[in-house]
Structure formats: C-alpha cells, structure tokens
Amino acid sequence: MSSPATAPPAPSSLKRIVAASLIGTTIEWYDFFLYGSAAALVFNKVFFPDSDPLVGTLLSFLTYAVGFAARPLGALVFGHYGDRLGRKKLLVLSLVLMGGATFAIGLLPTHATVGSAAPVLLTALRLVQGFALGGEWGGAVLLVSEHGDARRRGFWASWPQTGAPAGQLLATGVLSLLTAVLSDDAFGTWGWRIPFLLSGVLVVVGLWIRLSVDESPVFKQALERAEARKDGGTETLPLVAVLRHHWRDVLVAMGARMAENISYYVITAFILVYATTSAGVSKQTALNAVLVASAVHFAVIPAWGALSDRVGRRPVYLFGAAGVGLWAFPFFALVDTGSFGYLVLAVTVGLVLHGAMYAPQAAFFAEMFATRMRYSGASIGAQFASVAAGAPAPLIATALLSDYDSSTPIALYVIAAAVLTLVAVALSRETRHRDLTEAEGASVGGEAPKAASAAQAPTV
C-alpha cells in the first residue's frame, strides 16, 4: 500500500513532470550526441586536418571521450547540491550549461583559421558538456521517480530515459537532412555548424517547461526531517554518506552500466565509422539507419520500463545484457553486407536489447539509495562507470579496427562488457517494491540506515 508520501499524484501533474524531464534530457542528449556524430563525420577534417583520416578520427573521438571524463565531476557537484538544495534548481543549471557550450561549438573557429587553438577550444567546450550531462541524468530520473506512482515507477521513470534516443533521433535527423541537401564541401565548411546553433532555440523551450514544475515532494519531506533533527549540528556530506552506507550499490550500478554504455556507443557512434570505412556504406545511409533504429528505441523503452514493474528490474536488465552480448557477432555480420535493410536490422535489434537495460535503470538506481543521498548515489554510480565504459568505447573500437582490420575483437569487447554487467546485476537484489520514503534511514544526517541498500533489501 502506498504511504501518503508516495500516493499517486494527479495525472496531469505527473505528466507535466515527465514532460519537463523528457524535454530537458532530450535537449541535453541532442547536444551530447550531436558532438559524437560530428566527431565521426566532420571534426577529423575541420579540427585535425594534418592527420591521416583514421588518426584524425581517433583524435576526434579522443575529444569526444574528454566529455565523459568531466561527467564524474558533474555527478559529484550536481549530486551534492541536488541532495542539499533540490533536484529542480540543478536541472535548470545543467540545461543552461549544456546548451551554452553546444551553441558556442557552432561558433568556433576551425584549425584553418586559428591553428591548434581550435581543438583546444573544442576540448574545453566538450568538458563543459560532460560536466553538465554528469549532473543532468540523476536529477531528471529522480524528479520523476520521486513524484510518480510507486506501482508504475519503472514505466514513468523510463520516460526521461527516452530522452537519449529522442536526442539521438533529433541530432541524427538534423545531420542526415543537412548531408542530404548540402554538398560534402558545403557541409564541411559551414553546414555542420547549423545543428549546434539550433541548440540555443531548444534550450529556451526546455527552460520554459522545466521552470514550471515543482520540486520533488519526497525530497522536500526528507529535507524537513533532516532540518528538524539537525539541532545545530552539521550534516554528513552526501558523498561521504553514499560511500559509507551504499558503496555496494555504487559498485552494482557501475557494473550494470558497462554493457549498457559500451554497446550503445558502439551501435550509434562507432557504427558511423565502421559502416563507412569497412562496409563501404555512405555516411548518409549509415545516418539513416541510426535514425530509423533510434525511433524504434524511443518506442520500446517505456514498454521495457512497464515490464520491469510487472516482473522486476533485474530480469529485464539481465535479458538486455545477455542479448547485446549474443547480438555482437550477428550485428557486425549484418553491417558487413553493406545492405541498408540489414544495417537497419542490426542497429535496431541492438538498440531494442539495449533498451531492456536502459529502461529499468532509472527506477533501479533510484531505489538503491536514501532520499538525501539519492542524487549523489545514482549520479556517481552512473557517471563514474561512463568513464570506463562509454567514454573510450568508440576510441577502443576504432583502435581495434585499425590494428586488426576486423570486427571480431570489437565484438569480443562488447561480449566482455555484457559478462561484467550480468555478474553485477546477478549479485544485486530486486528493488521494485521499495517505498522511496522508507529508504530514508541512511540519510546525510548520519543515522544508521533502516533500509541501507538495495543489496540488503529482501528479494521480491
């Protein structure tokens, strides 16, 4: 039975919260993925023209990976203040930072204009993007999780997750349209700037919607309780409290992210390199395949989230991890045919299986941590893993392709990630019946945890 704190909100209110989180995450992921696609298609020529094509691509992906390096710092800073000040304020800040950095990339001078200063400026703006995204994800999914109906938390919390494919869809769609209507010379000279400059318009829309929602009621109640019991004392820092009470959950979250993160960036970012260089597919064809698959990905994520409400987070997550591991070799075999239909099939099946991990992830991670350290815990677990997973994935895959001229080691790389995730999730406990207000004992006020971690919760 739902407690008063977790009673379902009015449908209109919940839908507004979901819309605010979804639109914000869509814009943030649009900005982030736009960079990844541009890194594969044009940045090697615009910012690293003195290198041979494959080395230029490697350098381009290296600046792409730099954004991931900043995500843990964003997780720490945004998590700390999000647990102290609330989710909404930090989500507004993350949107402004991400949108501003992306807009500025569209104005950057190229290597031909300012020499080596161009990639330095590009890297600095990429760091700002990563810092902002490191704080965005945790706040967006928690705002929905803490507002939503506990019985359908997996479904509602999965909607902010659709911001990733929606952002991918938007970024790929804009790039696909531009490459279709512009010549290669025009796109490489000025056309690539247009999608980055469009970010400014999107941010204004996102801010207008995000500023209209209320703070999480679960967080407000937890803050009131923390203030009442402080009695002039100082609270333990959220990071310290997370490492003290939830370190097992952080490790589980990091392990759970490995297959999800690595497979996603291999399927959506590296594929633009592999399909165009090894399979002889045009970049327009590769972009169109990712475009179609991203639309399917968007549609299936809420379905996987709803299924996790019925059967549990772990079974759905384990299915997705096993699936991407088994699909690794067929994926590259289909891409190697050079057929558009098989390319669409390869990417679509890969993203559907990825969705089985990504959809329940929001509720799964939120249910692991106490309210006053939830932003920190979920963000740290998710974003620290991204440094070892998503950040180097396109870089490692490109290097393996360069060294071995074969997809086999890349497939084995994805399989190894799937095994790590299977082990991590198998060692966790089911969380879908947890009441978020009851996971309050392990708070930053320093009390002993009542429901310390998902790893110690009873199996459902």
Order of alpha helices (4+ residues) and beta strands (2+ residues): alpha-alpha-alpha-alpha-alpha-alpha-alpha-alpha-alpha-alpha-alpha-alpha-alpha-alpha-alpha-alpha-alpha-alpha-alpha
